[in-house]
Amino acid sequence: MKIIKPILLCCVLCALFLATPLFAAPDDGRVELTSKVTSVTVFSDRAQVTRTATKKLGAGEYTLIFTDIPVAIDKDSIQVNGRGDLTLRDVKFDTEYFEEVPDIDQKALFDEKIKLSDMITDENDKIYRVQGEQKFLENITGKLTGVTEKSEAAELDPEKWMKMIEFYRSRKESLDKEIRDAERSKRALNKKLEKVNQQLS
């Protein structure tokens, strides 16, 4: 499963004439920034979100990378500003693909989603097995009580019939309860799974 991680690439030429650089640029000039949402304005058909990141840079050319940007963003609406004596050369929106989820919180949600999906599968398997046992019980009961050309009518012993009826009723109630419990468990798991999917969205 490939994980999509939108990133915003901001190529900035910094001309901060400092005697001692506050930040030494890496060889490729790529700097990943941690930003946070500082304001949101909601309109009828869209929302304007402002994210802020702080980094003091020395003189040099940098590619500033803002990660975890919503993939549904309107690329043409992106605006980038900064403080200081600098020149903004370009702004690009790109998508990187990962085999593993890079974000710790997201990874925990993905792991929880897989766990819940597996548990729902287990409950479905349980229901299928119990339904098979119910069908088997019905078949056995039919053979014991039915009359065919090759079989004679069962002996009408009231005590034996009562015991068979009690066994059938007891086993049927037990199987029905197992299915109801599994269905309840599935509903609860599906609610949790829906919540995890909403958080991932």
Residue pairs with C-beta under 8 A, 6 or more apart in sequence:
1 99
2 97
2 98
2 99
3 97
3 98
3 99
3 100
3 101
3 102
3 106
3 110
4 71
4 95
4 96
4 97
5 67
5 68
5 95
5 96
5 97
5 98
5 102
5 103
6 67
6 68
6 69
6 70
6 71
6 73
6 93
6 94
6 95
6 96
7 65
7 66
7 67
7 68
7 69
7 93
7 94
7 95
7 96
8 65
8 66
8 67
8 69
8 78
8 80
8 91
8 92
8 93
8 94
9 63
9 64
9 65
9 90
9 91
9 92
9 93
9 94
10 63
10 64
10 65
10 66
10 80
10 88
10 90
10 91
10 92
11 61
11 62
11 63
11 64
11 88
11 89
11 90
11 91
11 92
12 57
12 61
12 62
12 63
12 64
12 82
12 86
12 87
12 88
12 89
13 61
13 62
13 86
13 87
13 88
13 89
14 57
14 58
14 59
14 60
14 61
14 62
14 84
14 85
14 86
15 59
15 85
15 86
15 87
16 57
16 58
16 59
16 84
16 85
16 86
17 59
17 85
18 58
18 59
20 58
21 57
21 58
21 59
21 60
22 56
22 57
22 58
23 31
23 55
23 56
23 57
23 58
24 58
25 31
25 57
25 58
25 60
25 61
25 62
28 63
29 60
29 61
29 62
29 63
30 62
30 63
30 65
31 55
31 57
31 62
31 63
31 64
31 65
32 65
32 67
33 53
33 55
33 64
33 65
33 66
33 67
34 53
34 67
35 51
35 52
35 53
35 66
36 51
36 52
36 53
37 49
37 50
37 51
38 50
38 51
38 52
39 49
39 50
40 47
40 48
40 49
40 50
41 47
41 48
46 74
51 66
53 64
53 66
55 64
68 103
69 93
71 95
73 93
75 93
78 91
78 93
80 88
80 91
82 88
100 107
101 107
101 110
106 200
109 196
109 199
109 200
110 200
112 192
112 196
113 193
113 196
113 197
113 200
116 189
116 192
116 193
116 196
117 193
119 185
119 189
120 186
120 189
120 190
120 193
123 182
123 183
123 185
123 186
123 189
124 186
126 178
126 182
127 179
127 182
127 183
130 175
130 178
130 179
130 182
131 179
133 175
134 172
134 175
137 168
137 171
137 172
137 175
141 164
141 168
144 154
144 164
145 154
147 153
147 154
